Amino acid sequence: MTADRPGVLPSTGTAGAGADDVVELGDLGTWRPKLVASDLDGTLLTSDGEVSPRTRAALTACWDAGIPVVGVTGRGPRLFDSVRAALDGRGIAVLAQGGFVVDLERDEVLRTVGLPREQATAVIERIEAVAGELVIAVEDAAEQGEVHSPLRVQHGFDWPYPEPAHLLPRHQVLPTGAVLKVFLRSQTLGQDELLARARQVVDPVQAEVTHAGLGFIEVLPPGITKATGLAIALERYGVGFGDVLVFGDMPNDLPMIEAVRTAGGRAVAVANAHPAVRAATPLVTSGHDVDGVARYLEALLDGRRPGV
């Protein structure tokens, strides 16, 4: 990715089940949000990492209606330029599952949080005690401001994206300082099972664990979720969770989905969403490869049902 393809993020180039499903929305009622928050990969973007023309137009319509749009992504600061492009450089972006929050228009970092090396090491050991040996990759907190700084990846991790990486032996993957996040992959367990086992042994006061549907789990600093990252953006805009419309597709989106629903806002899953996300909200829109977010926004803002 890069500047020659604005609004495009590195992509696995694969589409999941439901990505092309079209959902009939019906009557969305008279409720209107004061802010829209959306996950990027698997939700707002296509399988190729594109912001489609229809989606771009829908986001612009939100801004024109006085409704800010916040992108909330697991993507780290190394992909900051591409996230900025995807959001047209407008508003606030929540990156790294909530650990790195930036006001795009002011180039102001509103949050940056790292997990100390010793704490990360202890959490990895606890998870390996119940899951067996894992392969790791790390995003170095000390390099957050370096947009093109590559990941530190253990040989054999099988990173799914076409981006540069420092390939290292296991004992060299963790840097000497804090980490923004740790990625853990099992050679024998799927991501859901690995996450379930990790949550059995990792207390949230030690670290947050989640996954974004990429075949591995993520270890984050304690208190770092998309909900707490989004809360920083909401404070800047003077908006409460109850006035938010949020879109998501994976377990890492659940904290913000639950925060919005609990407060009386509206949470919408795309048709390709993980079963846990589908179970967390009854509202569903079309898949991300057929402009599911745009279709919902069009119907909400125009008071009509969008055509297919």
N, C-alpha and C positions, 0 to 999 in steps of 0.2 A: 504494500500500500504506500500511497504516498501522495505527495502534492499533486501529481499529475492525474490522480483520480480522486478529487475531493469527495468526502462523504463516504468513502469506502474503508472498511476495516479489514484486516487480514481475516480470512475465512477458511473453514475446513472444506468449503465447497460441497458440503453434503446437506441434504434436506431430510428432516425427520418426518415421522408419520404425522399427518394432519397439517403439514405446512401449506398444502394447496387446498385444504377444505374451506368451502364457503359456508358461512353460517348466516341464516336469516335472522336479523336482529329484532324485528318487531318494534313495538312502541317503547321508546326509551324514557318516556315521561318528560316532565318539565324541569327536573333537577339539572343544574349546571355547575360545573366545578369552578373553583377560583384558581386552580393550578392543575396541570397534567404532569404526571411523572411516569416515565416508561423505561423499562429495561431496553437494552439495545439488541444484542445478539439473540436471535430466536424469537424476537418480539417486534421491535420496530424495524429492524433491518431484514433484508432478504437473505437467503442462504449464501449468496455471493458477497454478503457484507455491504450491499447497496442500500442507500436511501432512495426508494423509488420516487419518480416524479409525483405520483399521487400522494405518497406519504409526505413528501416535502411540502406540497400544497396544503395538506391538512394541518401540518405544524405551523405554517405561515398563517393560516386562517385562525388558529388559536391565538397566536401573538396579536394578530389584528383585532381580535375580539377582547383583548386585554387579559388573556389567560396565559401566564408563563408556562413554558415547557421545560422540564428538568429531565435530563438523561441520567439514569441510574444504572451503572454498569459494573461488572466484575473486572473489566479491563483496567490494567494498571497504568501508571503515569508514563510508561515507555510508549504508550499508544495515545498520549494526550493530543497530539496534532490531529490524529484521525478522528478522535472523539469530538474535538472542537469543530472539525469540518462537517461531521455528521449532524451536528446541532446548529450549523450555520454561525458558530461563534456567538450564539445568543444565550443569555441566562446563566444558569449555574449547572455544572456537571458534577455528578457524584461518581467517583471512580473507585476501583479496588474494593468493591463490596461495601463502600462507605468509609474507607480509611483515608481517602484523598479527595477533598472537595475543593472545587475551584470556581470562582466567579470568572466566567469566560470573557466578559466584557471589560473587566477591570484588571485581568491577569493577576488576580489576588487569590492566594491559597488560603482557604478557610479552615481546613483541617488536614493534618498529616500525622499519622500514628504508626509507630513501629513496634514490633514484638522483639524483646531482647533475645539475643542468641541463646543464652542459657535456658530461657523459658521455652523457646521453640524446640530446643533439643530435648527437653524434658517431656514436652507434649508428644513429639515424634516417638520417643521411647515408650510412652504409655500406649499409644495406638499400636505400635508394632508388637507389643506384648499380647494383644488380643487379635491382631490381624496378620501376623507374620511379617517377614521382611518386606519393606516397601521401597520404591524408587522415588526419588525426590527431585523437585525443582524449586527454585527460590527467586523471589523478586526482592532485591536488596533495597532496604529503606533508605540507605545513604545515597542511592542513585535515583531517587524519585524525580528529581528535577531534570534528569537527563533523558529527554524524550526517546532517544534512540539507544539507550543503554539496554543491552540484551539480557535475557534471563540467565540465571546460573542453573544449568540442567545436568543432572547425573546421566552418565552414559546409560542408554537403555530405557530412558523415560518415555520415548515416543511422543514428543510434543506434537499436538495436532495442527499447529498453525505454521504457515510458511514464513517464518521470521528468523532472524539471526539469533543464536544462543551460544553462551559459553558452555561447551561440553566438558564436564569435569568428573573426576572420580568422586565417589561418595564423600570421602572425608574432606573434600575441598569445596563442596557445594554451599554449605552454610558460610556466609561471610563472618568476619570478626565482629561486626556490629549488628545492629537491629535489622530485622527483615520486615518488609511490608506484608508479605504472605508466603506461606509454604504450600506447595502442591505435592500431594501424596498419591502415588499410583500403585495398585496391587497387581501382581501378575496372575492372581487366582480369584480375587473377589471383584464383583461389580461395584460401581460407584454407590449404589443405594445400600448395599450390605456393608461396604467399608465405612460409609457415613454412620450407619446405625451402630456399628461396633465402636467407632470413635466417640460417639456421643455417650456411650456407656462408661467411658473412662476419662473423658475430658470435661472438667467442670467449667462452666462459662466464665468463672472468675479467673481461670487460667488462660483460656483462649476460646474463640468462636470457631466452630467447624461447619462447613457447608459444602455443597457442590453445585456446579452450574451446568451439569449435563454433558461434560466433556470427557468422562471416563475416569476422572480422578476427583479427590476431595481437596478442599482448601482449609488451611489453618490460618486464622487471623488473630490480631490482638483482641483481648477481651473487650466486649462492648461494641465491637465493630460489626455492624450489619447495615444493610441497605436502609433499614428504618432509621437508625441513628444518623446515618449520612444524610438522608432526605430531610430529617428534622432540622439540620443546619440550614438547608436551602429554604425550608418553610419559614424559619425564623427571620431570614433576610427579607422574605416577601410579606411577612406578617399574615401568613395563612396557616390554619390549623389542619390536622390530618383529616378532619371531618369534611373539609371542602376540597379534597383531593380526588382526582380520577387517576387510578394507577393501573398499568398494564404489566403483565409478567408471564414467564413461562417455566421457570425452574425453581428448585428448592431455595436457592439463594435469594429469590424474590419474596419468599414467604414472610419474612419479618415486616417488610413494608406493606405487603398485602394485608396482613393481619392488623397492623397498626391503623391502616386506613379504614378497614371494615369495622374495627372496634370503635373507632371514633365517629362512625356514621357516614364515612365517605363511600366511594364506589371503586371496587376492584374488579378488573376484567382479565380473564385468562385468554390467551390465544388458543386456537383449536389444536395446535401442536404441543400444548403445555404438558408438563410432567403430571402424572396422576395426583401427586400431592397438591399441586397447584389447582388442578381441576376440582379437587375435594375441598379446597379452602374458600372457593367462591362459586356461586351458582351462575355467574355472568360469564359468557363466552362470546368471543368474536372470531372472525375468520383467521386462518393461519397466516403466518408472517410472510409467506411467499405470494399471498394474494391480498396484501395490504390490509390485514386485519385491524391494525390500530387506526389507519386512515378511514376505513369504512365506519368504524365506531364513532370517530370524531366527526365525520361528515354528518352522520345521522343525528348526533347529539346537537351539533351546532346549527344544522339546517332544519331540525325538527321533522326529518323525513327518513324514510328507509332507503339506503343507498342501493343503486342497481348493481348487478353483478358484472 
